[in-house]
Amino acid sequence: MRFRLVAGLAALSLSVAATPLMAQEARPFTYQDLVELNRVSDPKVSPDGDSVSYSVRATDLENNRGVTTLWLANLTGDAEPRRLAVSDEGASTGRWGPDGSLYFLSNRSGSTQVWKTDVEGATATQVTDLPLDVQTFRIAPSGDRLAVSLSVYPDCEALACTVERMAAAEDEASTGQVYDKLFVRHWDTWMDGTQNHVFTLPLGAEGAVGEPVWVSQGFDGDVPSKPFGGEEDYAFSPDGDWVVFSGRTAGTTEPWSTNFDLWRAPAEGGELTNLTEANEAWDAGPVFSPDGRTLAYRAMARPGFEADRWQITLMDVDSGQTRQIAANWDRSPDSLSWSEDGRTLYATAQDIGKTKLFAIDVTSGQVTPITGEGHVFGVETTPSGFVFGMDSMGAPADLYVKTYRGREMPRRITDHNADTLPNLAMGEYEQFSFPGWNGETVHGYVVKPANFVEGEEYPVAFLIHGGPQGSFGDAWSYRWNPQTYAGAGYAVVMIDFHGSTGYGQDFTDSITQHWGDRPLEDLQKGWEYAQQQYDFLDGDNACALGASYGGYMVSWIAGKWPNEFKCLVNHDGVFDTRFMAFSTEELWFTEWENGGTPWERGTTYERFNPINEVANWRAPMMVVSGGRDYRVPTDQSIAAFTAAQRQGIESKFLYFPDENHWVLKPANSLHWHEEVEEWLARWLRPEASAAN
């Protein structure tokens, strides 16, 4: 259920600085600004280390969509970043070949295929011409082979068979679907019998040649995994002879299993070998060392637990022997990459509300932090250091560079919102801590309203994160962004309650089978502490808002802490934990979190079930749901709305038939923010609401 500038690094400091003059002149940041921001992502350094390609996503409000373009920034001179002309006809996912060609995905031919350009980016050459859309791709380090992932019927021997069956399915008069095993639906899609699989093609000077070879054939499962898997799920060996992929068998246990294994396949097709059969938990993210002798990957230890700590494992390719490194490092790396000499692994990981870059010595396991504030992602190495994306709670992402040994702050090399952000006022923010459940230290964040005036009190948006193994943290978000509330004149308080990530695995584990007690105690103590510490918080004028587990907690608060908040916002929240276990898709989640299946004794489905506390509800509640949300199905939200309506409690139901667990379409996002802010204003600022 898990959900995830201004010059120099000033905007990524602990609080967003603004002079009194700026505070008077700047317009407060709004949700309209949020939707229209340029989104920087996916940095990739060229083989010569001179350039970095990256993607910029802009919002096309007229057509209600995002538009992605490819850009190039110079790393060795002062030239300004430039948009590549090949983006005019659509381009995304730029990947460098060893010869310096930039490969990318585009649907300019009528289907999504691999294309390439040179460093000038003026013209494009088609590389693949397959009868199916290419989902993801990789270029072999040797440069002579291309891997692509396609959606196919697994019992078809040729791509033409899949094409014919897809066409026949579209022409079928009956819309009935028959299932004899789970999944029947996953995330936001009903299962149609297809699977994702990896194919390879020889790569010549003019493009891919010959028929694609089905390298994952015989594996019964999705590669990349659905719904969020990508190219990180498979990797070429440095010589291009092998492909290693991560996948979970789709047999009858798939909906309650987290047993992803690493499989090795010849790049020219052949017998598959399970490299991690001994581990019945999750193995993911294979990356080969530069010499090809060692395979690094992330491994969990406990089957059925999606939020277990990722441990770093090294496998000797020849012998298959494995060893863990940094075993005592109580953090969970999100990604791994090798140094050029193979002596160091670089990892990003959450750490006390930040997401930092770390260096890990392969021999000793010593872990050294390289960055501090903010949220780091997409790390790439260069001959002199690193390129990475970085954002914070005070600013969206741009690209930065940092030397290997230098102590200087990262230097920003892009500024894709320079025309708007300097004219907008953000809320200053800081992290705080307090004794929570069991007297243990719990952290939180407070955000001042934009254009804050000393001595005034402000109504409060009390945000509760989802997951529940998640964290708001010092990061930018395009869904639950505290700066939109700060821009609307609210102070914001957020608590990383027990169960949150980035504070050690024991802290994360502590929420399991304790959804309703330990986190609630943290929220209550954190709210009390924040009111004592920050005199600008109007504690009698606050609204609690949350999504997914945060929505569950809103329903739980409604019954267990009913008189604290003037209003509530419940987005895609679990309302009936027992029925959730029968209607959700990834059963491993509910079974782990509640200690078993809902028909077993000794579980916590009923102990912490919000439905049992409905008679205590008092506060007005807004409920939001997406019609394609199969993680927390829509009936959960309708039931919560019904519970409020039947008791005569002021309530509102906002429904998006075309959205999933998240609200992603630009027009829908604008509508969501508008409705939520109107709801807050109605209860926290009735005079302003009436005036509008």
Secondary structure, 3 states (H helix, E strand, C coil): CCCCCCCCCHHHCCCCCCCHHHHHHCEECCHHHHHHCCEEEEEEECCCCCEEEEEEEEEECCCCEEEEEEEEEECCCCCCCEECHHHHHCCEEEEECCCCCEEEEECCCCCCEEEEECCCCCCCEECCCCCCCCCEEEECCCCCEEEEEEEECCCCCCHHHHHHHHHHHHHCCCCCCCCCCCCCEECCEECCCCEEEEEEEEEECCEECCCCEECCCCCCCCCCCCCCCCHHHEEECCCCCEEEEEEECCCCCHHHCCCEEEEEEECCCCCCEECCCCCCCCEEEEEECCCCCEEEEEECCCCCCCCCCCEEEEEECCCCCEEEECCCCCCCEEEEEECCCCCEEEEEEEECCEEEEEEEECCCCCEEECCCCCEEEEEEECCCEEEEEEEECCEEEEEEEEECCCCCCCEECCCCCCCCHHHEECCCEEEEEEECHHHCEEEEEEECCCCCCCCCCEEEEEEECCCCCCCCCCCCCCCCCHHHHHHCCCEEEEEECCCCCCCCHHHHHCCCCCCCCHHHHHHHHHHHHHHHHCCCEEEEEEEEEEECHHHHHHHHHHHHCCCCCCEEEEECCCCCHHHHHHHCCCHHHHHHHHCCCCCCCCCCCCCCCHHHHHHHCCCCEEEEEECCCCCCCHHHHHHHHHHHHHCCCCEEEEEECCCCCCCCCHHHHHHHHHHHHHHHHHHHCHHHHHHC
